Amino acid sequence: MNNLNYLDSPIRQSPIAVVFIAIKFFRRLGVFNAGAVAFALVSGLSTQRLLFSLTGASILFLISLTTLLLSWWRFTFWVEGDQLQVRKGILSEQKLTIPLDRIQNISIDQKLLHRPLGLVSVNVETAGSEEVELEISATTLPIAESLRQTVGSSEHRPANTVTSGDHIQDSLLVEDETVITSRSIFDLIKIGLGSLPWAGLVIIGPFADEILSRFGIDEDVEGIFSKVFELSFYKIVLIIFALFIGATTLGFTFQILRSLTTNWKLKLTYGPNGLHRTAGLLNKTSKSSRPVRVQSIVTHQNLLQKTLGILKISLPIIGKGDIFLPGSNKSELAELRKIISGWENAPSFDRRISKSYIFLKVRNTSVIVLLITCVIFYFYRQPLIFLSLLLIAYEMFETYRYWNKFRWSLEPNRIASYSEVFSKATLEMDLVKAQSVTVRQSFFQRRRSLANVQILGAEHRLEIPMVPLSEANQVRDFALYHVESSNRPWM
């Protein structure tokens, strides 16, 4: 059946959409919290006043329900030619026209409440708006897929399509796609081990009081500290070490479980319809994008990931559908370079920044720390306060390492940067993706003929600090010339 058969005439959302619209509407107004407060207030009223209050609340509820029903009834959408038409409004009619070739992202999501009913929600994003242009709270899967396929045709393909749910995930795949990467259970465990373990402990935050009380720790903080300081130094060290080991082990466990649930059967394929990423155990998702929509290639590798020989690749895409590939390796990164921009080799990273970067960065921090330290010492006269000067030493170490490791490169079609302190990060950007190039000079830089270069893309920023002014102007002129003279699309 032709996809347009579903959309060639105005159609409404599923009647169940009223429920989802109501939940979202009342959640925004905070009606549930207000209702609890109102109940507490009227519980002590007389019978006559209570009946009066309940009558007023019932009238308000009926008005809200009528408004929601009219909002659902008046909301229709359809495809007319190469435009998506939307008609809505309660008292006054509003008509929204969205050209199909301006649609950047179509998100189809099947949440827990949608699944038993066989419904999905749809969000449509355009290039000219940061917010969702069109939201369909509940519709059938054939209608949602018809809209997605119509926009994603060869003439009008969206920037990114995100779907979730068993049936939707399978509908995005094509038979002749090539698998670029996939993740086994062992790979998912490595991804979990490569994450900072203590970040996973945030999951137990809401239950912290109950957990502590079960261990008999229900006293106030002052009482706990008083007992701790009664212990010997060695016992305190032993307790701290045990807590550190326990928190680290628990954090790694949570991170591994998170990796298994969110990245289960993670696979990235490439075919006629572009890049496709599928993953998920409880909530299965699928993201697809044409390579031309990818605005840059970003990698990140912390110390744990470096030990495990993995890194995280991010592919920023206009909208909210960025593609993330944790647990990647250098061969996968090289393959993505070829697919996205045709780059055969990694960036050369053959240029450095001025050593004046160290002096400028440390000078500013040192002045602030010294000033605060002297003020505090003046009032309290405690020599231990001068231990804060260790912050200056740490800043010197961090800044020197950043300067020593920072590299960047400028090539005919690409600009890239590499930075490292404790973690490594790279950003590779096709020059045709540049939206603006800015050369900035402070008073300190003007005296030394230095400048900062900032290149803004649609979804990222690349900044090169403290380079010679002539080199900064060369980057600006070269990038702008490339943008003006290139006939390749940027999105």
Secondary structure, 3 states (H helix, E strand, C coil): CCCHHHHCCCECCCCCHHHHHHHHHHHHHCHHHHHHHHHHHHCCCCHHHHHHHHHHHHHHHHHHHHHHHHHHHHCEEEEECCEEEEEECCCCCEEEEEEHHHEEEEEEECCCCCHHHCEEEEEEEECCCCCCCEEEEEEEHHHHHHHHHHHCCCCCCCCEEEEECHHHHHHCCCCCCEEEEECCHHHHHHHHHCCCHHHHHHHHHHHHHHHHHHCCCCCCHHHHHHHHCCCCHHHHHHHHHHHHHHHHHHHHHHHHHHHHHHCCCCEEEEECCEEEEEECCCCCEEEEECHHHECCEEEEECHHHHHHCCEEEEECECCCCCEEEEEECHHHHHHHHHHHHCCCCCCCCCECCCCHHHHHHHHHHHHHHHHHHHHHHHHHCCHHHHHHHHHHHHHHHHHHHHHHHCEEEEECCEEEEEEECCCEEEEEEEHHHCCEEEEECCHHHHHCCEEEEEEECCCCEEEEEEEEHHHHHHHHHHHHHHHHHCCCCCC
